Amino acid sequence: MDPLLFFDCLMYLNNYYYYMFTMSNIAIWIAKNLSDNDDYNTPNIVRDAYIAASLTISELLKIILFRKFRHRYTGWSVVLAVFLTIVSMLALLYVFLIQWPVLRLEFCLDIMLFVLLAFEVVCGVNVFLPCCNQEEY
């Protein structure tokens, strides 16, 4: 298994998933903001919006910087991508543990993104482990 190739594949998958996640996140925030229903009254909508914006910006920065520096600085691009992935995971943990209410669609999309980000962290760490690197002959 080539961990760098696997990490690249996950980054390209994240690149395609990013647009759907961003648009749905914006639509969910607008729906929560315009809702008059007491069941979906969100007391901290501004803080939730800041967390969602930081998640969106960190994912966008990760995609742009990784694609820009991938071939020139391979190790540093992976380190930067893993760091920004951890920032995104912390924002998702806020959604899972602190934010209330969390819509079912929002929860499902965030779980899918969290699993993708967890795989990115594991593969990003595996890039630097000597036991996972391929031997060149």
The first five atom37 places (N, CA, C, CB, O) and aatype in JSON, in Angstrom:
{
  "aatype": [12, 3, 14, 10, 10, 13, 13, 3, 4, 10, 12, 18, 10, 2, 2, 18, 18, 18, 18, 12, 13, 16, 12, 15, 2, 9, 0, 9, 17, 9, 0, 11, 2, 10, 15, 3, 2, 3, 3, 18, 2, 16, 14, 2, 9, 19, 1, 3, 0, 18, 9, 0, 0, 15, 10, 16, 9, 15, 6, 10, 10, 11, 9, 9, 10, 13, 1, 11, 13, 1, 8, 1, 18, 16, 7, 17, 15, 19, 19, 10, 0, 19, 13, 10, 16, 9, 19, 15, 12, 10, 0, 10, 10, 18, 19, 13, 10, 9, 5, 17, 14, 19, 10, 1, 10, 6, 13, 4, 10, 3, 9, 12, 10, 13, 19, 10, 10, 0, 13, 6, 19, 19, 4, 7, 19, 2, 19, 13, 10, 14, 4, 4, 2, 5, 6, 6, 18],
  "atom_mask": [
    [1, 1, 1, 1, 1],
    [1, 1, 1, 1, 1],
    [1, 1, 1, 1, 1],
    [1, 1, 1, 1, 1],
    [1, 1, 1, 1, 1],
    [1, 1, 1, 1, 1],
    [1, 1, 1, 1, 1],
    [1, 1, 1, 1, 1],
    [1, 1, 1, 1, 1],
    [1, 1, 1, 1, 1],
    [1, 1, 1, 1, 1],
    [1, 1, 1, 1, 1],
    [1, 1, 1, 1, 1],
    [1, 1, 1, 1, 1],
    [1, 1, 1, 1, 1],
    [1, 1, 1, 1, 1],
    [1, 1, 1, 1, 1],
    [1, 1, 1, 1, 1],
    [1, 1, 1, 1, 1],
    [1, 1, 1, 1, 1],
    [1, 1, 1, 1, 1],
    [1, 1, 1, 1, 1],
    [1, 1, 1, 1, 1],
    [1, 1, 1, 1, 1],
    [1, 1, 1, 1, 1],
    [1, 1, 1, 1, 1],
    [1, 1, 1, 1, 1],
    [1, 1, 1, 1, 1],
    [1, 1, 1, 1, 1],
    [1, 1, 1, 1, 1],
    [1, 1, 1, 1, 1],
    [1, 1, 1, 1, 1],
    [1, 1, 1, 1, 1],
    [1, 1, 1, 1, 1],
    [1, 1, 1, 1, 1],
    [1, 1, 1, 1, 1],
    [1, 1, 1, 1, 1],
    [1, 1, 1, 1, 1],
    [1, 1, 1, 1, 1],
    [1, 1, 1, 1, 1],
    [1, 1, 1, 1, 1],
    [1, 1, 1, 1, 1],
    [1, 1, 1, 1, 1],
    [1, 1, 1, 1, 1],
    [1, 1, 1, 1, 1],
    [1, 1, 1, 1, 1],
    [1, 1, 1, 1, 1],
    [1, 1, 1, 1, 1],
    [1, 1, 1, 1, 1],
    [1, 1, 1, 1, 1],
    [1, 1, 1, 1, 1],
    [1, 1, 1, 1, 1],
    [1, 1, 1, 1, 1],
    [1, 1, 1, 1, 1],
    [1, 1, 1, 1, 1],
    [1, 1, 1, 1, 1],
    [1, 1, 1, 1, 1],
    [1, 1, 1, 1, 1],
    [1, 1, 1, 1, 1],
    [1, 1, 1, 1, 1],
    [1, 1, 1, 1, 1],
    [1, 1, 1, 1, 1],
    [1, 1, 1, 1, 1],
    [1, 1, 1, 1, 1],
    [1, 1, 1, 1, 1],
    [1, 1, 1, 1, 1],
    [1, 1, 1, 1, 1],
    [1, 1, 1, 1, 1],
    [1, 1, 1, 1, 1],
    [1, 1, 1, 1, 1],
    [1, 1, 1, 1, 1],
    [1, 1, 1, 1, 1],
    [1, 1, 1, 1, 1],
    [1, 1, 1, 1, 1],
    [1, 1, 1, 0, 1],
    [1, 1, 1, 1, 1],
    [1, 1, 1, 1, 1],
    [1, 1, 1, 1, 1],
    [1, 1, 1, 1, 1],
    [1, 1, 1, 1, 1],
    [1, 1, 1, 1, 1],
    [1, 1, 1, 1, 1],
    [1, 1, 1, 1, 1],
    [1, 1, 1, 1, 1],
    [1, 1, 1, 1, 1],
    [1, 1, 1, 1, 1],
    [1, 1, 1, 1, 1],
    [1, 1, 1, 1, 1],
    [1, 1, 1, 1, 1],
    [1, 1, 1, 1, 1],
    [1, 1, 1, 1, 1],
    [1, 1, 1, 1, 1],
    [1, 1, 1, 1, 1],
    [1, 1, 1, 1, 1],
    [1, 1, 1, 1, 1],
    [1, 1, 1, 1, 1],
    [1, 1, 1, 1, 1],
    [1, 1, 1, 1, 1],
    [1, 1, 1, 1, 1],
    [1, 1, 1, 1, 1],
    [1, 1, 1, 1, 1],
    [1, 1, 1, 1, 1],
    [1, 1, 1, 1, 1],
    [1, 1, 1, 1, 1],
    [1, 1, 1, 1, 1],
    [1, 1, 1, 1, 1],
    [1, 1, 1, 1, 1],
    [1, 1, 1, 1, 1],
    [1, 1, 1, 1, 1],
    [1, 1, 1, 1, 1],
    [1, 1, 1, 1, 1],
    [1, 1, 1, 1, 1],
    [1, 1, 1, 1, 1],
    [1, 1, 1, 1, 1],
    [1, 1, 1, 1, 1],
    [1, 1, 1, 1, 1],
    [1, 1, 1, 1, 1],
    [1, 1, 1, 1, 1],
    [1, 1, 1, 1, 1],
    [1, 1, 1, 1, 1],
    [1, 1, 1, 1, 1],
    [1, 1, 1, 1, 1],
    [1, 1, 1, 1, 1],
    [1, 1, 1, 0, 1],
    [1, 1, 1, 1, 1],
    [1, 1, 1, 1, 1],
    [1, 1, 1, 1, 1],
    [1, 1, 1, 1, 1],
    [1, 1, 1, 1, 1],
    [1, 1, 1, 1, 1],
    [1, 1, 1, 1, 1],
    [1, 1, 1, 1, 1],
    [1, 1, 1, 1, 1],
    [1, 1, 1, 1, 1],
    [1, 1, 1, 1, 1],
    [1, 1, 1, 1, 1],
    [1, 1, 1, 1, 1]
  ],
  "atom_positions": [
    [[0.84, -1.18, 0.0], [0.0, 0.0, 0.0], [0.89, 1.24, 0.0], [-0.96, 0.0, 1.22], [1.79, 1.35, 0.82]],
    [[0.63, 2.14, -0.9], [1.35, 3.4, -0.96], [0.52, 4.44, -0.21], [1.63, 3.83, -2.44], [-0.51, 4.87, -0.73]],
    [[0.94, 4.87, 0.98], [0.11, 5.78, 1.77], [-0.04, 7.15, 1.12], [0.69, 5.94, 3.14], [-1.08, 7.8, 1.29]],
    [[0.96, 7.61, 0.4], [0.85, 8.91, -0.25], [-0.19, 8.87, -1.37], [2.21, 9.34, -0.81], [-0.95, 9.82, -1.55]],
    [[-0.22, 7.78, -2.12], [-1.24, 7.64, -3.16], [-2.63, 7.55, -2.55], [-0.95, 6.39, -4.02], [-3.58, 8.14, -3.07]],
    [[-2.76, 6.81, -1.46], [-4.04, 6.69, -0.78], [-4.48, 8.05, -0.23], [-3.96, 5.66, 0.36], [-5.66, 8.4, -0.29]],
    [[-3.52, 8.82, 0.32], [-3.83, 10.16, 0.82], [-4.27, 11.07, -0.32], [-2.61, 10.75, 1.55], [-5.2, 11.86, -0.16]],
    [[-3.6, 10.97, -1.46], [-4.0, 11.76, -2.63], [-5.42, 11.43, -3.07], [-3.03, 11.52, -3.79], [-6.2, 12.32, -3.41]],
    [[-5.75, 10.15, -3.06], [-7.11, 9.74, -3.44], [-8.15, 10.31, -2.49], [-7.21, 8.21, -3.48], [-9.21, 10.75, -2.92]],
    [[-7.84, 10.29, -1.2], [-8.77, 10.86, -0.22], [-8.9, 12.37, -0.39], [-8.31, 10.54, 1.2], [-9.99, 12.92, -0.21]],
    [[-7.82, 13.04, -0.73], [-7.89, 14.49, -0.96], [-8.73, 14.8, -2.2], [-6.47, 15.07, -1.12], [-9.49, 15.77, -2.19]],
    [[-8.61, 14.01, -3.25], [-9.45, 14.22, -4.43], [-10.91, 13.91, -4.14], [-8.96, 13.37, -5.6], [-11.8, 14.59, -4.65]],
    [[-11.17, 12.92, -3.33], [-12.54, 12.63, -2.91], [-13.09, 13.79, -2.09], [-12.59, 11.32, -2.09], [-14.25, 14.18, -2.26]],
    [[-12.27, 14.34, -1.21], [-12.67, 15.5, -0.43], [-12.93, 16.7, -1.33], [-11.6, 15.83, 0.61], [-13.82, 17.5, -1.06]],
    [[-12.16, 16.82, -2.39], [-12.33, 17.92, -3.33], [-13.72, 17.87, -3.98], [-11.25, 17.87, -4.41], [-14.35, 18.91, -4.15]],
    [[-14.2, 16.7, -4.33], [-15.53, 16.58, -4.92], [-16.64, 16.69, -3.87], [-15.65, 15.25, -5.66], [-17.73, 17.19, -4.17]],
    [[-16.39, 16.23, -2.67], [-17.39, 16.27, -1.61], [-17.53, 17.68, -1.03], [-17.03, 15.29, -0.51], [-18.58, 18.02, -0.48]],
    [[-16.49, 18.5, -1.16], [-16.47, 19.81, -0.53], [-17.62, 20.7, -1.0], [-15.15, 20.5, -0.82], [-18.25, 21.36, -0.18]],
    [[-17.91, 20.72, -2.29], [-18.94, 21.61, -2.82], [-20.32, 21.22, -2.31], [-18.93, 21.58, -4.34], [-21.12, 22.09, -1.95]],
    [[-20.62, 19.93, -2.28], [-21.9, 19.49, -1.76], [-22.03, 19.84, -0.28], [-22.08, 17.98, -1.97], [-23.07, 20.31, 0.17]],
    [[-20.96, 19.61, 0.47], [-21.0, 19.88, 1.9], [-21.19, 21.38, 2.16], [-19.73, 19.38, 2.57], [-21.96, 21.76, 3.04]],
    [[-20.49, 22.21, 1.42], [-20.58, 23.66, 1.63], [-21.97, 24.18, 1.31], [-19.54, 24.38, 0.78], [-22.54, 24.95, 2.08]],
    [[-22.52, 23.77, 0.19], [-23.85, 24.25, -0.19], [-24.92, 23.75, 0.78], [-24.19, 23.79, -1.62], [-25.83, 24.51, 1.14]],
    [[-24.83, 22.51, 1.21], [-25.82, 22.01, 2.16], [-25.66, 22.67, 3.52], [-25.7, 20.49, 2.29], [-26.65, 22.91, 4.21]],
    [[-24.43, 22.97, 3.91], [-24.19, 23.63, 5.19], [-24.79, 25.04, 5.18], [-22.69, 23.7, 5.49], [-25.39, 25.46, 6.17]],
    [[-24.63, 25.76, 4.08], [-25.21, 27.09, 3.96], [-26.74, 27.01, 3.95], [-24.71, 27.79, 2.68], [-27.4, 27.81, 4.61]],
    [[-27.29, 26.05, 3.22], [-28.74, 25.9, 3.17], [-29.32, 25.53, 4.53], [-29.12, 24.84, 2.13], [-30.39, 26.02, 4.9]],
    [[-28.65, 24.67, 5.26], [-29.13, 24.29, 6.6], [-29.08, 25.49, 7.54], [-28.29, 23.13, 7.16], [-29.99, 25.68, 8.34]],
    [[-28.02, 26.29, 7.45], [-27.93, 27.47, 8.31], [-29.04, 28.46, 7.99], [-26.55, 28.14, 8.17], [-29.63, 29.04, 8.89]],
    [[-29.33, 28.66, 6.7], [-30.41, 29.57, 6.31], [-31.75, 29.03, 6.81], [-30.45, 29.77, 4.78], [-32.58, 29.79, 7.3]],
    [[-31.97, 27.73, 6.68], [-33.22, 27.14, 7.15], [-33.38, 27.29, 8.66], [-33.29, 25.66, 6.76], [-34.47, 27.57, 9.14]],
    [[-32.3, 27.1, 9.39], [-32.37, 27.27, 10.85], [-32.61, 28.73, 11.21], [-31.08, 26.77, 11.52], [-33.33, 29.03, 12.16]],
    [[-32.01, 29.63, 10.46], [-32.13, 31.05, 10.75], [-33.54, 31.56, 10.46], [-31.11, 31.84, 9.95], [-34.03, 32.45, 11.16]],
    [[-34.2, 31.03, 9.44], [-35.53, 31.48, 9.06], [-36.64, 30.7, 9.73], [-35.69, 31.39, 7.58], [-37.82, 31.04, 9.56]],
    [[-36.32, 29.68, 10.49], [-37.33, 28.83, 11.11], [-38.0, 29.54, 12.27], [-36.71, 27.51, 11.58], [-37.35, 30.14, 13.12]],
    [[-39.33, 29.45, 12.29], [-40.11, 29.99, 13.41], [-40.57, 28.89, 14.34], [-41.31, 30.77, 12.89], [-41.24, 29.16, 15.34]],
    [[-40.23, 27.66, 14.05], [-40.64, 26.5, 14.82], [-39.86, 26.47, 16.14], [-40.41, 25.19, 14.02], [-38.65, 26.68, 16.15]],
    [[-40.55, 26.22, 17.23], [-39.89, 26.17, 18.54], [-38.98, 24.95, 18.69], [-40.93, 26.17, 19.64], [-38.04, 24.98, 19.48]],
    [[-39.26, 23.88, 17.95], [-38.41, 22.69, 18.03], [-37.02, 22.94, 17.47], [-39.07, 21.54, 17.29], [-36.05, 22.34, 17.93]],
    [[-36.92, 23.81, 16.48], [-35.63, 24.08, 15.84], [-35.12, 25.48, 16.15], [-35.75, 23.9, 14.34], [-34.37, 26.06, 15.38]],
    [[-35.54, 26.01, 17.28], [-35.03, 27.31, 17.7], [-33.57, 27.15, 18.11], [-35.89, 27.9, 18.87], [-33.26, 26.39, 19.02]],
    [[-32.71, 27.86, 17.45], [-31.27, 27.74, 17.7], [-30.82, 28.97, 18.47], [-30.47, 27.59, 16.37], [-30.75, 30.06, 17.89]],
    [[-30.5, 28.83, 19.75], [-30.14, 30.0, 20.55], [-28.78, 30.59, 20.19], [-30.15, 29.65, 22.0], [-28.57, 31.79, 20.35]],
    [[-27.86, 29.78, 19.71], [-26.5, 30.24, 19.41], [-26.23, 30.17, 17.91], [-25.46, 29.41, 20.17], [-25.21, 29.61, 17.48]],
    [[-27.13, 30.73, 17.11], [-27.01, 30.6, 15.65], [-25.78, 31.32, 15.12], [-28.26, 31.14, 14.97], [-25.19, 30.89, 14.14]],
    [[-25.38, 32.41, 15.75], [-24.21, 33.17, 15.28], [-22.93, 32.37, 15.54], [-24.13, 34.56, 15.96], [-22.06, 32.28, 14.68]],
    [[-22.83, 31.8, 16.73], [-21.65, 30.98, 17.05], [-21.59, 29.75, 16.15], [-21.66, 30.56, 18.53], [-20.52, 29.36, 15.68]],
    [[-22.75, 29.13, 15.92], [-22.79, 27.98, 15.01], [-22.36, 28.37, 13.6], [-24.19, 27.38, 14.99], [-21.7, 27.59, 12.91]],
    [[-22.75, 29.56, 13.18], [-22.35, 30.03, 11.84], [-20.84, 30.27, 11.77], [-23.1, 31.32, 11.48], [-20.22, 29.97, 10.75]],
    [[-20.25, 30.79, 12.84], [-18.8, 30.98, 12.86], [-18.06, 29.64, 12.8], [-18.37, 31.76, 14.12], [-17.05, 29.52, 12.11]],
    [[-18.56, 28.67, 13.51], [-17.93, 27.34, 13.48], [-18.07, 26.72, 12.09], [-18.57, 26.41, 14.54], [-17.12, 26.15, 11.57]],
    [[-19.25, 26.85, 11.49], [-19.44, 26.31, 10.14], [-18.56, 27.04, 9.12], [-20.92, 26.41, 9.72], [-18.03, 26.42, 8.2]],
    [[-18.41, 28.34, 9.29], [-17.54, 29.1, 8.38], [-16.08, 28.7, 8.56], [-17.71, 30.61, 8.61], [-15.35, 28.59, 7.57]],
    [[-15.66, 28.49, 9.8], [-14.27, 28.07, 10.01], [-14.02, 26.67, 9.44], [-13.93, 28.09, 11.51], [-12.95, 26.4, 8.91]],
    [[-15.01, 25.8, 9.54], [-14.9, 24.47, 8.94], [-14.79, 24.58, 7.42], [-16.12, 23.61, 9.32], [-13.95, 23.92, 6.81]],
    [[-15.63, 25.4, 6.82], [-15.61, 25.57, 5.37], [-14.3, 26.19, 4.9], [-16.79, 26.43, 4.93], [-13.74, 25.76, 3.89]],
    [[-13.82, 27.2, 5.61], [-12.58, 27.87, 5.21], [-11.37, 26.96, 5.4], [-12.38, 29.17, 6.02], [-10.48, 26.94, 4.56]],
    [[-11.34, 26.2, 6.49], [-10.2, 25.31, 6.7], [-10.15, 24.2, 5.65], [-10.25, 24.69, 8.11], [-9.08, 23.82, 5.19]],
    [[-11.32, 23.69, 5.26], [-11.34, 22.68, 4.21], [-10.92, 23.27, 2.86], [-12.75, 22.06, 4.1], [-10.21, 22.63, 2.09]],
    [[-11.37, 24.49, 2.57], [-10.98, 25.14, 1.32], [-9.48, 25.41, 1.28], [-11.76, 26.44, 1.13], [-8.83, 25.17, 0.26]],
    [[-8.94, 25.91, 2.39], [-7.49, 26.14, 2.45], [-6.71, 24.85, 2.28], [-7.11, 26.81, 3.78], [-5.68, 24.81, 1.61]],
    [[-7.2, 23.79, 2.9], [-6.52, 22.5, 2.79], [-6.48, 22.03, 1.35], [-7.22, 21.45, 3.67], [-5.44, 21.58, 0.87]],
    [[-7.59, 22.12, 0.66], [-7.65, 21.66, -0.72], [-6.74, 22.51, -1.61], [-9.09, 21.7, -1.25], [-5.99, 21.97, -2.43]],
    [[-6.81, 23.82, -1.46], [-6.02, 24.71, -2.32], [-4.53, 24.55, -2.05], [-6.43, 26.17, -2.11], [-3.74, 24.4, -2.99]],
    [[-4.13, 24.58, -0.78], [-2.71, 24.5, -0.46], [-2.12, 23.14, -0.79], [-2.48, 24.82, 1.0], [-0.97, 23.05, -1.23]],
    [[-2.88, 22.09, -0.57], [-2.35, 20.76, -0.9], [-2.15, 20.61, -2.4], [-3.3, 19.66, -0.39], [-1.13, 20.08, -2.85]],
    [[-3.1, 21.08, -3.18], [-2.96, 20.97, -4.64], [-1.81, 21.84, -5.15], [-4.26, 21.37, -5.34], [-1.14, 21.49, -6.12]],
    [[-1.59, 22.98, -4.5], [-0.54, 23.88, -4.97], [0.85, 23.35, -4.64], [-0.73, 25.27, -4.35], [1.75, 23.42, -5.47]],
    [[1.04, 22.83, -3.43], [2.37, 22.43, -2.97], [2.62, 20.93, -3.01], [2.58, 22.92, -1.57], [3.65, 20.47, -2.52]],
    [[1.73, 20.15, -3.57], [1.83, 18.69, -3.54], [3.11, 18.17, -4.17], [0.64, 18.08, -4.24], [3.78, 17.31, -3.6]],
    [[3.47, 18.67, -5.33], [4.62, 18.12, -6.05], [5.94, 18.76, -5.63], [4.44, 18.29, -7.54], [6.99, 18.12, -5.71]],
    [[5.9, 20.0, -5.18], [7.14, 20.68, -4.81], [7.58, 20.31, -3.4], [6.96, 22.18, -4.93], [8.75, 20.0, -3.18]],
    [[6.65, 20.36, -2.44], [6.96, 20.07, -1.03], [6.01, 18.98, -0.54], [6.83, 21.36, -0.14], [5.01, 19.27, 0.1]],
    [[6.33, 17.75, -0.84], [5.41, 16.65, -0.54], [5.18, 16.49, 0.96], [5.95, 15.35, -1.11], [4.03, 16.41, 1.4]],
    [[6.24, 16.44, 1.73], [6.09, 16.23, 3.18], [5.37, 17.37, 3.86], [0.0, 0.0, 0.0], [4.49, 17.15, 4.68]],
    [[5.75, 18.59, 3.52], [5.12, 19.74, 4.17], [3.67, 19.91, 3.76], [5.9, 21.01, 3.84], [2.84, 20.36, 4.55]],
    [[3.35, 19.55, 2.53], [1.95, 19.66, 2.11], [1.08, 18.66, 2.87], [1.83, 19.43, 0.59], [-0.07, 18.96, 3.19]],
    [[1.61, 17.48, 3.14], [0.85, 16.49, 3.91], [0.7, 16.95, 5.36], [1.55, 15.1, 3.85], [-0.38, 16.79, 5.94]],
    [[1.76, 17.5, 5.94], [1.68, 18.0, 7.32], [0.64, 19.11, 7.43], [3.06, 18.52, 7.8], [-0.17, 19.12, 8.35]],
    [[0.66, 20.04, 6.49], [-0.31, 21.14, 6.5], [-1.73, 20.62, 6.3], [0.03, 22.16, 5.41], [-2.66, 21.09, 6.96]],
    [[-1.89, 19.65, 5.42], [-3.22, 19.08, 5.19], [-3.74, 18.35, 6.43], [-3.19, 18.13, 3.99], [-4.92, 18.45, 6.76]],
    [[-2.86, 17.63, 7.11], [-3.27, 16.92, 8.33], [-3.63, 17.92, 9.43], [-2.16, 15.96, 8.81], [-4.6, 17.72, 10.15]],
    [[-2.86, 19.0, 9.55], [-3.17, 20.02, 10.55], [-4.53, 20.65, 10.28], [-2.07, 21.11, 10.57], [-5.34, 20.79, 11.2]],
    [[-4.8, 21.03, 9.04], [-6.09, 21.63, 8.71], [-7.22, 20.61, 8.82], [-6.06, 22.23, 7.3], [-8.36, 20.99, 9.09]],
    [[-6.92, 19.35, 8.62], [-7.92, 18.3, 8.81], [-8.3, 18.19, 10.29], [-7.4, 16.96, 8.29], [-9.47, 18.0, 10.62]],
    [[-7.32, 18.31, 11.16], [-7.6, 18.25, 12.6], [-8.43, 19.46, 13.03], [-6.28, 18.2, 13.41], [-9.32, 19.33, 13.87]],
    [[-8.16, 20.62, 12.45], [-8.99, 21.81, 12.73], [-10.44, 21.55, 12.3], [-8.43, 23.06, 11.99], [-11.37, 21.89, 13.03]],
    [[-10.61, 20.95, 11.14], [-11.96, 20.63, 10.66], [-12.64, 19.6, 11.56], [-11.91, 20.12, 9.22], [-13.85, 19.68, 11.81]],
    [[-11.88, 18.64, 12.03], [-12.46, 17.62, 12.92], [-12.9, 18.24, 14.25], [-11.45, 16.5, 13.17], [-13.91, 17.83, 14.81]],
    [[-12.15, 19.21, 14.74], [-12.55, 19.9, 15.97], [-13.85, 20.67, 15.76], [-11.44, 20.84, 16.45], [-14.7, 20.71, 16.65]],
    [[-14.01, 21.29, 14.6], [-15.26, 21.99, 14.3], [-16.43, 21.0, 14.22], [-15.14, 22.77, 12.98], [-17.53, 21.3, 14.67]],
    [[-16.18, 19.83, 13.66], [-17.24, 18.81, 13.61], [-17.56, 18.27, 14.99], [-16.82, 17.67, 12.68], [-18.72, 17.96, 15.28]],
    [[-16.56, 18.14, 15.84], [-16.84, 17.71, 17.22], [-17.69, 18.73, 17.95], [-15.52, 17.48, 17.98], [-18.51, 18.36, 18.79]],
    [[-17.51, 20.01, 17.65], [-18.4, 21.03, 18.21], [-19.84, 20.76, 17.78], [-17.95, 22.45, 17.78], [-20.77, 20.84, 18.58]],
    [[-20.02, 20.45, 16.5], [-21.37, 20.19, 15.99], [-21.97, 18.97, 16.69], [-21.34, 19.97, 14.46], [-23.15, 18.97, 17.04]],
    [[-21.17, 17.93, 16.89], [-21.69, 16.7, 17.49], [-21.97, 16.85, 18.98], [-20.71, 15.57, 17.27], [-22.95, 16.3, 19.48]],
    [[-21.12, 17.57, 19.7], [-21.19, 17.57, 21.16], [-21.85, 18.8, 21.76], [-19.83, 17.44, 21.72], [-22.5, 18.69, 22.8]],
    [[-21.71, 19.96, 21.14], [-22.16, 21.2, 21.77], [-23.36, 21.82, 21.07], [-21.03, 22.19, 21.81], [-24.28, 22.3, 21.73]],
    [[-23.35, 21.82, 19.75], [-24.41, 22.51, 19.01], [-25.75, 21.85, 19.26], [-24.1, 22.52, 17.51], [-25.87, 20.62, 19.31]],
    [[-26.78, 22.7, 19.41], [-28.13, 22.2, 19.58], [-29.1, 23.15, 18.92], [-28.48, 22.0, 21.07], [-28.95, 24.36, 19.13]],
    [[-30.04, 22.74, 18.17], [-30.3, 21.39, 17.67], [-29.47, 21.09, 16.43], [-31.79, 21.23, 17.36], [-29.05, 22.0, 15.71]],
    [[-29.23, 19.83, 16.21], [-28.55, 19.36, 15.0], [-29.58, 18.61, 14.17], [-27.29, 18.45, 15.35], [-30.16, 17.62, 14.64]],
    [[-29.8, 19.06, 12.95], [-30.77, 18.4, 12.08], [-30.25, 17.04, 11.64], [-31.09, 19.28, 10.86], [-29.04, 16.81, 11.62]],
    [[-31.16, 16.15, 11.28], [-30.74, 14.81, 10.87], [-29.87, 14.84, 9.62], [-31.96, 13.92, 10.63], [-28.87, 14.13, 9.53]],
    [[-30.26, 15.66, 8.66], [-29.47, 15.77, 7.43], [-28.09, 16.33, 7.75], [-30.18, 16.66, 6.39], [-27.08, 15.86, 7.21]],
    [[-28.04, 17.33, 8.6], [-26.76, 17.91, 9.01], [-25.9, 16.87, 9.72], [-26.99, 19.13, 9.92], [-24.69, 16.8, 9.49]],
    [[-26.51, 16.08, 10.57], [-25.77, 15.05, 11.3], [-25.22, 13.99, 10.35], [-26.68, 14.4, 12.35], [-24.07, 13.57, 10.48]],
    [[-26.03, 13.55, 9.38], [-25.58, 12.53, 8.42], [-24.43, 13.05, 7.57], [-26.73, 12.09, 7.52], [-23.44, 12.34, 7.37]],
    [[-24.55, 14.27, 7.07], [-23.47, 14.84, 6.24], [-22.2, 15.04, 7.05], [-23.92, 16.17, 5.63], [-21.1, 14.8, 6.56]],
    [[-22.36, 15.47, 8.3], [-21.18, 15.69, 9.14], [-20.5, 14.38, 9.52], [-21.56, 16.46, 10.39], [-19.28, 14.33, 9.64]],
    [[-21.28, 13.33, 9.73], [-20.69, 12.02, 10.01], [-19.89, 11.53, 8.81], [-21.78, 10.99, 10.39], [-18.79, 10.99, 8.97]],
    [[-20.44, 11.7, 7.61], [-19.7, 11.28, 6.41], [-18.4, 12.07, 6.27], [-20.57, 11.48, 5.15], [-17.36, 11.49, 5.94]],
    [[-18.46, 13.36, 6.53], [-17.24, 14.18, 6.44], [-16.26, 13.79, 7.54], [-17.59, 15.67, 6.54], [-15.05, 13.77, 7.3]],
    [[-16.75, 13.49, 8.73], [-15.87, 13.11, 9.83], [-15.13, 11.8, 9.53], [-16.67, 12.97, 11.13], [-13.94, 11.68, 9.82]],
    [[-15.82, 10.85, 8.95], [-15.17, 9.58, 8.58], [-14.11, 9.82, 7.51], [-16.22, 8.55, 8.08], [-13.02, 9.26, 7.58]],
    [[-14.43, 10.65, 6.53], [-13.45, 10.98, 5.49], [-12.23, 11.67, 6.09], [-14.09, 11.87, 4.42], [-11.1, 11.36, 5.73]],
    [[-12.46, 12.6, 7.01], [-11.34, 13.31, 7.64], [-10.52, 12.39, 8.54], [-11.86, 14.49, 8.45], [-9.3, 12.53, 8.61]],
    [[-11.18, 11.45, 9.21], [-10.43, 10.5, 10.04], [-9.52, 9.64, 9.19], [-11.4, 9.62, 10.86], [-8.38, 9.38, 9.56]],
    [[-10.02, 9.19, 8.04], [-9.17, 8.42, 7.12], [-8.02, 9.27, 6.6], [-10.0, 7.89, 5.95], [-6.91, 8.77, 6.42]],
    [[-8.27, 10.56, 6.36], [-7.2, 11.44, 5.9], [-6.11, 11.57, 6.96], [-7.76, 12.83, 5.55], [-4.92, 11.57, 6.63]],
    [[-6.49, 11.69, 8.22], [-5.49, 11.8, 9.28], [-4.68, 10.52, 9.38], [-6.17, 12.11, 10.64], [-3.45, 10.56, 9.5]],
    [[-5.35, 9.38, 9.34], [-4.64, 8.09, 9.44], [-3.68, 7.92, 8.27], [-5.64, 6.92, 9.48], [-2.53, 7.54, 8.47]],
    [[-4.14, 8.21, 7.08], [-3.25, 8.05, 5.91], [-2.17, 9.11, 5.9], [-4.06, 8.13, 4.61], [-1.05, 8.84, 5.44]],
    [[-2.46, 10.32, 6.39], [-1.43, 11.35, 6.47], [-0.34, 10.99, 7.45], [0.0, 0.0, 0.0], [0.83, 11.28, 7.2]],
    [[-0.7, 10.36, 8.55], [0.31, 9.91, 9.51], [1.09, 8.74, 8.93], [-0.35, 9.51, 10.86], [2.3, 8.62, 9.15]],
    [[0.41, 7.87, 8.2], [1.09, 6.71, 7.59], [2.12, 7.11, 6.55], [0.07, 5.79, 6.96], [3.04, 6.34, 6.27]],
    [[1.98, 8.29, 5.96], [2.96, 8.74, 4.98], [4.34, 8.86, 5.63], [2.54, 10.1, 4.38], [5.35, 8.62, 4.97]],
    [[4.38, 9.22, 6.9], [5.65, 9.45, 7.58], [6.17, 8.24, 8.36], [5.51, 10.61, 8.52], [7.28, 8.28, 8.87]],
    [[5.39, 7.18, 8.45], [5.85, 5.99, 9.14], [6.73, 5.16, 8.21], [4.66, 5.15, 9.65], [6.34, 4.88, 7.08]],
    [[7.92, 4.76, 8.67], [8.8, 4.0, 7.79], [8.26, 2.63, 7.43], [10.14, 3.85, 8.43], [8.59, 2.09, 6.37]],
    [[7.43, 2.04, 8.28], [6.92, 0.7, 7.99], [5.88, 0.72, 6.87], [6.32, 0.1, 9.25], [5.61, -0.33, 6.27]],
    [[5.3, 1.88, 6.58], [4.26, 1.95, 5.55], [4.79, 2.39, 4.19], [3.18, 2.89, 5.99], [4.07, 2.29, 3.2]],
    [[6.01, 2.87, 4.13], [6.56, 3.34, 2.87], [7.01, 2.18, 2.01], [7.72, 4.3, 3.11], [7.46, 1.15, 2.5]],
    [[6.87, 2.36, 0.72], [7.29, 1.33, -0.22], [8.8, 1.38, -0.41], [6.56, 1.48, -1.57], [9.4, 2.45, -0.42]],
    [[9.37, 0.23, -0.54], [10.8, 0.16, -0.82], [11.02, 0.25, -2.32], [11.43, -1.13, -0.25], [10.36, -0.45, -3.1]],
    [[11.93, 1.09, -2.72], [12.24, 1.22, -4.14], [13.5, 0.43, -4.43], [12.41, 2.71, -4.55], [14.49, 0.52, -3.69]],
    [[13.47, -0.33, -5.49], [14.6, -1.18, -5.84], [15.33, -0.61, -7.03], [14.15, -2.6, -6.14], [16.32, -1.18, -7.48]]
  ]
}
